[in-house]
Amino acid sequence: MPFALLPLVLLAQTAAVAVPADIVPPDPKAMNSAEIKTFNAKLPRSHPYYIRCVKTAAVGSLVARQVSCRTNEQWKLTDLRGNQNARDTVEAMQGKAVNSSN
């Protein structure tokens, strides 16, 4: 391992040790923003139970926003499912792209 990366590895290991052991997986949909902020104060941003909220524009509105809050673990699973669905769709359509009207 290069010596330049050693401090980063040691820092990551010490951050992982500082996380309280009594943390249980939260339900972000049942929490308000103050509760999420309090919960996240105990965790590093890379922890699987850290809650991230993402705002997206509501369809058909210039002002309204939808907020989706999930744990890092839930975001990761959502990304994996979405990617797998896209791969499945591409694989299913590859053999059907031939024009048979000739």
N, C-alpha and C positions, 0 to 999 in steps of 0.2 A: 504494500500500500504506500503511495507517495506520502511524504511527510507533510505536504501542504494540506492534505485532506484529514490528517489526524486530529487537529483541533475541532473540525466539524463533527467527526464521528464521536469524539468525547463529549462535545456539547449536546449532541442528540441523545446520547446515553444518559447524561445527567438530567436532561429534561424529562425523559421517560420515567426516571426514578421518582421525580418530584410529584407525579400525578397521584392523587389520593386513591386508595384501593377500594373505597366504599362507593364509588361512582357506579350508578346503575344506568342502563340505557334509557334515555328520556323519550317522551312522546312530544315532539315539537309542536304538533298541531293542537295540543291541549295547553300549551304555555303561551303567556303573553310576552311582549318584548322585554319587560323588566325581568321576568323569570329567566328568560333565555340569556340575558346579559349576566345575571348572577350565576347561573349554571356555568357559562363559558369562562367566567373569571377563574375557575379552578383548573381549567384544562389548557394545554397548548393547542394551537390552531391545527396541528397535525393529528391530534387524538381522534380515534374513530367516533367518539360520542360528541365531539365539538359540533355545535349547531351552526349551520350557515343558512342565511336567508337571502333569497334572490328575488329581486323585483323585476317583473316583466310587464310590458304594456298590455292592457286589456284589448282584445280584438274589437275594433270599431270605435275606440275612444282615443282622444288625443291626451287626455288627462289621467284617467283611471289607471291604476297599477294593481297587479295581482302579486301578492307576496307568498313565496313558497319556502318554508323552513323545514330543513331536514338535517340529520346528522351526516358527518362525512361518510360514514358507512352506508347510509341510505342513498346518498348522492352517487357513491361508487356503484352500488347495485343497480341503480336506475340507469347509469351510463352503460353498464355492461349489458343490461336487458335491451336498451335501445340499439346498441351496436349489434347485438345478436339478431334482433328483429330485422335490421337493415341488411345484414349478411344473408339471412334466410330469404328475404324478398329478392335480393339480387340473384341468388342461386336458383330460386323458383322461376325467375323470368328469363334466365339465360337461354334456355332451350326453346322458349316460346316467342322469340323475337323474329322469327322467320315469316315472311309474307307468303301466304299460301293461296293468294287470289289469282295467280297466273294460270 
